[in-house]
Amino acid sequence: MNYKFTKIGAMVAAGALVLSGATVTVGTMAGAVKKLPTYTIAFQGILSGGTAALGINESRGVKLAASDWNANKNRKFNVKVITVDDQGDPTVAPSVATGIASNSKVVAVIGPSYSGATIASLPVYGPSGMPIVSPSATRVSITLADPTANPPVTVPFNAQYKDFFRVVANDGVQGPADGNYLAKTLKMTNIMVIDDASSYGAGLAAQVAAQAKADGATVTSATLPGTTACGLGGTGANDQITIPSGVTAVFYGGYYCDFAKMTDVVRTAGYKGVLMSGDGSEDPGYMADLSKLSDGAGTLLTCACSQVSSTTAAGKHFNSAFKKTFKADPGAYSPESYDATNAVLHAMSVLKKVTRSAITAQLKKISYKGLTKVVKFNAAGDVASNSVFVYKVLVTNNANGFSSTIKQIASTKP
């Protein structure tokens, strides 16, 4: 299945689907209301601003998993979902996390979406014992020491509490895989690596640059702060970038809104080489934000997230139920959010008493076969899987004008 270009609209609910703050309809058996306990899971992520599509993708995956769970007649409990917008902003995230942590009904968090918001939230969640499973926060130093960070991180941000897990490979897997793909697979010898100054973008870019250099490529690095218009509070400097002569590939570490702005600038300036970005840009929102859709043709986007095939019963259900419920195809991290939620629910289902600490303990030993992978965490909280997928933006010109899609073309490893 390919991600097709669609404009992000208002979220639509159907039937007993969970909306923010709403209770799931309790199923019935033999005409009687089934008396089951109800537990609350919170989704924390970016739901507003220029890159909101990523968080909306994730929240929809969480809601679909909850809806499926509550439709299962063999369930031992019902689940309610609340969604909270941290705007992807490290300055906003702590107050959001405080509200969630202080809500005694919340037993687990899916999210945060972004690495910076995650790092800012961990000191809040840690003392509360809250289990946190992110579908997309990939910065290495959340779980591991990272000598490539600027400045180097010697003690992981989650070292004290160890209640954070993620269902996608971290940038220590994604970055080297991307660097290898550029330098070894595409044979690029002169590469420019740009980051948006965010915790995520800078971390990923550093990993890409280090691997490309190790592979023998000449690497030029630059920082291009994200723009205020894209919602992450930068300086609006995207029009100031110049690609040096001789550069044949550009990698951008950041999010799709600013990557689209940068694409417009460098293509207009005449740069014709390879453009690549990571998982923060792997979304139809990238094409939607381009001033000229044809400028995005051939752009490479990589992600440890995957598109779910409808060739299996589980994949067919996920894709069709998602489309029916939200009037949109699954986006980047929708399947991973579905898996993250189901992993938490399955961990809860084997517990005699559902508590935050008990869920965390169970997640440390879980092996759950999800849509995208077997969800199994190592001691640091990282998922065992290390596949990274390469996608390509395909643009066609037909009678109705330009249209585009994102197609998976390869997989790569560090």
C-alpha positions as CSV (number, residue, x, y, z in Angstrom):
1,M,0.0,0.0,0.0
2,N,1.2,3.5,-0.8
3,Y,0.5,6.7,1.1
4,K,-1.5,8.9,-1.2
5,F,-1.6,12.6,-1.1
6,T,-4.6,13.9,0.9
7,K,-5.2,17.2,2.7
8,I,-5.4,16.8,6.5
9,G,-8.9,17.6,7.6
10,A,-10.9,17.4,10.8
11,M,-10.8,14.0,12.6
12,V,-14.0,12.1,12.1
13,A,-15.3,9.5,14.5
14,A,-17.7,6.6,13.9
15,G,-19.6,4.3,16.2
16,A,-18.0,3.7,19.5
17,L,-14.6,5.1,18.5
18,V,-12.8,6.9,21.3
19,L,-12.4,10.7,21.1
20,S,-10.5,12.9,23.5
21,G,-12.1,12.6,26.8
22,A,-14.9,10.3,25.6
23,T,-15.8,6.9,27.1
24,V,-15.9,3.9,24.8
25,T,-19.3,2.2,24.5
26,V,-19.3,-0.9,26.5
27,G,-20.1,-4.1,24.6
28,T,-23.0,-6.3,25.4
29,M,-23.4,-10.0,25.8
30,A,-26.8,-11.8,25.7
31,G,-28.5,-8.4,25.8
32,A,-26.9,-7.3,29.2
33,V,-24.2,-4.7,29.7
34,K,-20.9,-6.3,30.3
35,K,-19.5,-5.2,33.7
36,L,-15.9,-4.7,33.1
37,P,-13.3,-2.3,34.6
38,T,-12.3,0.7,32.4
39,Y,-8.7,1.9,32.2
40,T,-7.5,5.1,30.6
41,I,-4.6,5.4,28.3
42,A,-3.4,8.9,27.2
43,F,-2.0,9.9,23.8
44,Q,0.5,12.7,24.0
45,G,1.7,14.2,20.8
46,I,1.6,17.1,18.3
47,L,-2.0,17.7,17.2
48,S,-1.7,21.3,16.1
49,G,0.7,23.5,14.0
50,G,2.5,22.9,10.8
51,T,3.5,19.3,11.4
52,A,0.3,18.2,13.1
53,A,-0.3,15.5,10.6
54,L,2.3,13.2,12.2
55,G,0.5,13.4,15.6
56,I,-2.9,13.0,14.0
57,N,-1.6,9.9,12.2
58,E,-0.5,8.5,15.6
59,S,-3.6,9.4,17.6
60,R,-5.8,7.7,15.0
61,G,-3.7,4.5,15.3
62,V,-4.2,4.6,19.1
63,K,-8.0,5.2,18.7
64,L,-8.4,2.4,16.2
65,A,-6.5,0.0,18.5
66,A,-8.8,1.0,21.4
67,S,-11.9,0.6,19.3
68,D,-10.8,-2.9,18.2
69,W,-10.0,-3.8,21.8
70,N,-13.4,-2.8,23.0
71,A,-15.1,-4.8,20.3
72,N,-13.4,-8.0,21.4
73,K,-16.0,-10.1,23.4
74,N,-13.2,-11.9,25.2
75,R,-11.6,-8.8,26.6
76,K,-11.0,-8.5,30.4
77,F,-11.5,-4.7,30.6
78,N,-12.5,-1.7,28.5
79,V,-10.1,1.0,27.5
80,K,-10.7,4.7,27.3
81,V,-8.4,7.1,25.4
82,I,-7.7,10.7,26.1
83,T,-5.6,12.8,23.7
84,V,-3.4,15.8,24.6
85,D,-1.6,18.2,22.4
86,D,1.9,19.1,23.4
87,Q,2.5,20.9,20.1
88,G,5.8,19.0,19.7
89,D,7.3,21.7,21.8
90,P,9.7,20.9,24.7
91,T,8.5,24.0,26.5
92,V,4.9,22.9,26.4
93,A,5.4,19.2,27.0
94,P,6.1,19.3,30.8
95,S,2.8,21.0,31.6
96,V,1.0,18.5,29.5
97,A,2.8,15.6,31.1
98,T,2.1,17.0,34.5
99,G,-1.7,17.0,33.8
100,I,-1.5,13.4,32.6
101,A,0.7,12.1,35.4
102,S,-1.5,13.6,38.0
103,N,-4.6,11.9,36.6
104,S,-4.7,8.7,38.7
105,K,-7.0,7.1,36.1
106,V,-4.3,7.1,33.4
107,V,-2.3,3.9,33.5
108,A,0.0,4.4,30.4
109,V,1.0,6.9,27.8
110,I,1.4,6.4,24.0
111,G,3.8,9.1,22.8
112,P,5.2,11.6,22.9
113,S,5.5,12.1,19.1
114,Y,8.8,14.1,19.2
115,S,12.1,13.5,20.8
116,G,12.4,17.0,22.3
117,A,9.0,16.7,23.9
118,T,9.9,13.3,25.2
119,I,13.1,14.4,26.8
120,A,11.2,17.3,28.4
121,S,8.4,15.0,29.7
122,L,10.6,12.2,31.2
123,P,11.4,14.1,34.5
124,V,7.7,14.6,35.0
125,Y,6.6,11.1,34.2
126,G,9.5,9.3,35.9
127,P,8.5,9.8,39.6
128,S,4.9,8.8,38.8
129,G,6.0,5.4,37.4
130,M,4.2,6.0,34.2
131,P,4.9,3.6,31.4
132,I,5.6,5.5,28.1
133,V,5.6,3.9,24.7
134,S,6.5,6.2,21.8
135,P,5.7,5.4,18.2
136,S,8.2,7.9,16.9
137,A,10.6,9.6,19.3
138,T,13.9,8.3,17.9
139,R,16.7,10.4,19.4
140,V,19.4,8.0,20.6
141,S,20.2,9.7,23.9
142,I,16.7,9.1,25.3
143,T,17.7,5.5,26.0
144,L,21.5,5.3,25.3
145,A,24.6,7.4,25.7
146,D,25.4,9.2,22.4
147,P,28.9,10.5,21.7
148,T,27.8,11.9,18.3
149,A,25.4,14.3,20.0
150,N,26.3,18.0,20.3
151,P,27.2,18.2,23.1
152,P,27.9,14.5,23.7
153,V,25.4,12.7,26.0
154,T,27.1,10.4,28.5
155,V,24.0,9.5,30.6
156,P,20.7,8.7,28.8
157,F,17.8,10.8,29.7
158,N,15.8,7.8,30.8
159,A,18.6,6.3,32.9
160,Q,17.0,7.1,36.2
161,Y,13.5,5.7,35.6
162,K,13.7,3.2,32.7
163,D,10.0,3.5,32.0
164,F,10.3,4.6,28.4
165,F,9.9,2.3,25.4
166,R,9.7,2.9,21.7
167,V,8.4,0.7,18.9
168,V,10.7,2.1,16.2
169,A,14.5,1.9,15.8
170,N,16.4,4.9,17.2
171,D,18.5,7.3,15.2
172,G,21.6,5.2,15.9
173,V,20.0,2.7,13.6
174,Q,18.2,5.0,11.2
175,G,21.0,7.5,10.7
176,P,23.7,5.0,9.8
177,A,21.3,3.2,7.5
178,D,20.5,6.5,5.7
179,G,24.2,7.4,5.5
180,N,25.0,4.0,4.1
181,Y,22.2,4.2,1.5
182,L,23.5,7.6,0.3
183,A,27.2,6.7,0.2
184,K,27.2,3.0,-0.6
185,T,23.9,2.2,-2.5
186,L,23.6,5.5,-4.4
187,K,27.4,6.1,-4.5
188,M,27.2,9.7,-3.5
189,T,30.6,11.1,-2.7
190,N,29.8,14.7,-1.9
191,I,26.9,15.1,0.6
192,M,25.5,18.0,2.4
193,V,23.8,17.2,5.7
194,I,21.4,19.8,7.1
195,D,19.5,19.8,10.4
196,D,16.7,21.9,11.8
197,A,18.3,22.5,15.3
198,S,15.6,20.3,17.0
199,S,16.5,17.5,19.3
200,Y,15.4,15.0,16.7
201,G,16.7,16.7,13.6
202,A,20.2,17.4,15.0
203,G,20.5,13.9,16.4
204,L,19.6,12.2,13.2
205,A,21.7,14.4,11.0
206,A,24.8,13.8,13.2
207,Q,24.3,10.1,12.8
208,V,23.9,10.4,9.0
209,A,27.0,12.6,8.7
210,A,29.2,10.3,10.8
211,Q,28.2,7.2,8.8
212,A,28.6,8.9,5.4
213,K,32.1,10.1,6.4
214,A,33.0,6.6,7.6
215,D,31.9,5.3,4.2
216,G,34.3,7.7,2.5
217,A,32.0,10.5,1.4
218,T,32.9,14.2,1.8
219,V,30.3,15.7,4.1
220,T,29.4,19.4,4.6
221,S,27.1,20.0,7.6
222,A,24.8,23.0,8.3
223,T,22.0,24.0,10.6
224,L,18.9,25.6,9.2
225,P,16.5,26.3,12.1
226,G,12.9,25.3,11.7
227,T,10.5,28.1,10.8
228,T,7.9,29.6,13.1
229,A,5.3,28.9,10.4
230,C,5.9,25.2,10.8
231,G,5.0,25.4,14.5
232,L,8.3,24.6,16.1
233,G,9.5,28.1,16.8
234,G,12.5,28.7,14.5
235,T,13.9,31.8,12.8
236,G,12.4,31.4,9.3
237,A,15.8,31.0,7.7
238,N,14.9,28.4,5.0
239,D,15.4,30.8,2.2
240,Q,19.0,31.4,3.3
241,I,20.3,28.0,2.3
242,T,22.8,27.6,-0.5
243,I,23.9,24.2,-1.8
244,P,27.7,24.3,-2.5
245,S,29.0,23.5,-5.9
246,G,29.8,19.8,-6.3
247,V,27.2,18.5,-3.8
248,T,25.2,15.7,-5.4
249,A,23.1,14.7,-2.4
250,V,21.4,16.6,0.4
251,F,20.1,15.0,3.6
252,Y,17.7,17.0,5.8
253,G,17.2,16.1,9.5
254,G,13.9,17.7,10.5
255,Y,10.2,17.7,9.8
256,Y,8.2,17.7,6.6
257,C,6.8,21.3,6.8
258,D,10.3,22.9,6.8
259,F,11.7,20.2,4.5
260,A,9.1,21.3,1.9
261,K,10.1,24.9,2.3
262,M,13.7,24.0,1.8
263,T,12.9,21.9,-1.2
264,D,11.1,24.8,-2.8
265,V,14.2,27.0,-2.3
266,V,16.9,24.7,-3.5
267,R,14.9,23.5,-6.5
268,T,14.1,27.0,-7.5
269,A,17.8,27.9,-7.2
270,G,18.6,25.1,-9.7
271,Y,19.8,22.2,-7.5
272,K,19.1,19.0,-9.3
273,G,20.8,16.4,-7.1
274,V,19.4,13.9,-4.6
275,L,17.2,15.2,-1.8
276,M,16.6,12.9,1.2
277,S,15.0,13.3,4.6
278,G,14.2,11.0,7.5
279,D,11.1,9.8,9.3
280,G,10.0,13.3,10.3
281,S,9.3,14.1,6.6
282,E,7.8,10.7,5.6
283,D,4.3,11.9,5.4
284,P,1.9,13.2,2.6
285,G,2.1,16.5,4.4
286,Y,5.4,17.0,2.7
287,M,3.8,17.1,-0.7
288,A,0.9,19.2,0.6
289,D,3.3,21.9,1.8
290,L,5.3,22.2,-1.5
291,S,4.6,25.4,-3.4
292,K,5.3,23.4,-6.6
293,L,4.4,19.7,-6.3
294,S,6.7,18.7,-9.2
295,D,9.7,19.9,-7.1
296,G,9.2,16.9,-4.8
297,A,9.4,14.4,-7.6
298,G,12.1,11.8,-6.8
299,T,12.6,12.9,-3.2
300,L,13.7,10.0,-0.9
301,L,12.2,9.7,2.5
302,T,13.3,7.1,5.0
303,C,11.7,5.7,8.1
304,A,11.9,2.8,10.5
305,C,8.1,2.8,10.1
306,S,6.4,0.7,7.5
307,Q,3.4,0.6,5.3
308,V,1.0,-2.3,6.2
309,S,0.1,-4.6,3.4
310,S,-3.5,-5.8,2.9
311,T,-2.3,-9.2,1.9
312,T,-2.8,-10.5,5.5
313,A,-6.1,-10.5,7.4
314,A,-4.7,-8.2,10.1
315,G,-3.3,-5.8,7.5
316,K,-6.5,-5.8,5.5
317,H,-8.6,-5.0,8.6
318,F,-6.3,-2.2,9.7
319,N,-6.2,-0.5,6.3
320,S,-9.9,-0.8,5.7
321,A,-11.0,0.1,9.2
322,F,-8.7,3.1,9.3
323,K,-10.0,4.4,6.0
324,K,-13.6,3.8,6.9
325,T,-13.3,5.5,10.3
326,F,-11.1,8.5,9.4
327,K,-11.9,8.9,5.7
328,A,-8.1,8.8,5.1
329,D,-5.4,6.3,4.5
330,P,-3.0,5.4,7.3
331,G,0.0,7.8,7.5
332,A,3.5,7.6,8.9
333,Y,3.4,6.0,12.3
334,S,-0.3,5.1,12.3
335,P,0.6,1.3,12.3
336,E,3.3,1.8,14.9
337,S,0.9,3.7,17.1
338,Y,-1.6,0.8,16.7
339,D,1.1,-1.6,17.7
340,A,2.3,0.4,20.6
341,T,-1.3,0.6,22.0
342,N,-1.9,-3.1,21.5
343,A,1.4,-4.0,23.2
344,V,0.3,-2.0,26.2
345,L,-3.2,-3.6,26.2
346,H,-1.8,-7.1,25.9
347,A,0.7,-6.4,28.8
348,M,-2.3,-5.2,30.9
349,S,-4.3,-8.3,30.0
350,V,-2.0,-10.7,31.8
351,L,-1.8,-8.7,35.0
352,K,-3.7,-9.6,38.2
353,K,-3.7,-6.0,39.2
354,V,-3.3,-3.2,36.6
355,T,-1.0,-0.5,37.8
356,R,1.5,1.8,36.1
357,S,4.5,-0.1,37.6
358,A,3.1,-3.5,36.8
359,I,2.5,-2.5,33.1
360,T,6.1,-1.2,32.9
361,A,7.4,-4.5,34.4
362,Q,5.4,-6.5,31.9
363,L,6.5,-4.4,28.9
364,K,10.1,-5.2,29.8
365,K,9.4,-8.9,29.0
366,I,6.7,-8.7,26.4
367,S,6.9,-10.3,23.0
368,Y,3.9,-9.2,21.0
369,K,3.4,-9.9,17.3
370,G,2.1,-6.7,15.9
371,L,1.3,-5.4,12.4
372,T,4.7,-4.0,11.8
373,K,7.0,-6.2,13.8
374,V,7.4,-8.3,16.8
375,V,7.3,-5.8,19.6
376,K,10.1,-6.9,22.0
377,F,12.2,-4.4,24.0
378,N,15.8,-4.6,25.1
379,A,17.0,-3.5,28.5
380,A,17.3,0.1,27.3
381,G,13.7,0.2,26.1
382,D,14.6,0.1,22.4
383,V,12.7,-2.3,20.1
384,A,14.7,-5.2,18.8
385,S,13.8,-4.6,15.1
386,N,16.3,-2.6,13.1
387,S,14.9,-2.4,9.6
388,V,14.7,1.0,7.9
389,F,12.6,1.6,4.8
390,V,13.3,3.9,1.9
391,Y,10.4,5.6,0.2
392,K,10.3,7.7,-3.0
393,V,7.9,10.5,-3.9
394,L,6.3,9.8,-7.3
395,V,4.7,12.7,-9.1
396,T,2.5,12.3,-12.2
397,N,1.0,14.9,-14.5
398,N,-2.5,14.0,-15.8
399,A,-5.6,15.7,-17.1
400,N,-6.5,16.8,-13.6
401,G,-3.0,18.3,-12.9
402,F,-0.2,16.9,-10.8
403,S,-0.8,14.1,-8.3
404,S,1.7,12.3,-6.0
405,T,2.2,9.3,-3.9
406,I,4.9,7.9,-1.6
407,K,6.1,4.5,-2.5
408,Q,8.3,2.1,-0.6
409,I,11.2,1.2,-2.8
410,A,13.8,-0.5,-0.6
411,S,14.8,-1.5,2.9
412,T,18.3,-0.8,4.4
413,K,20.2,-1.5,7.6
414,P,23.1,0.3,9.3
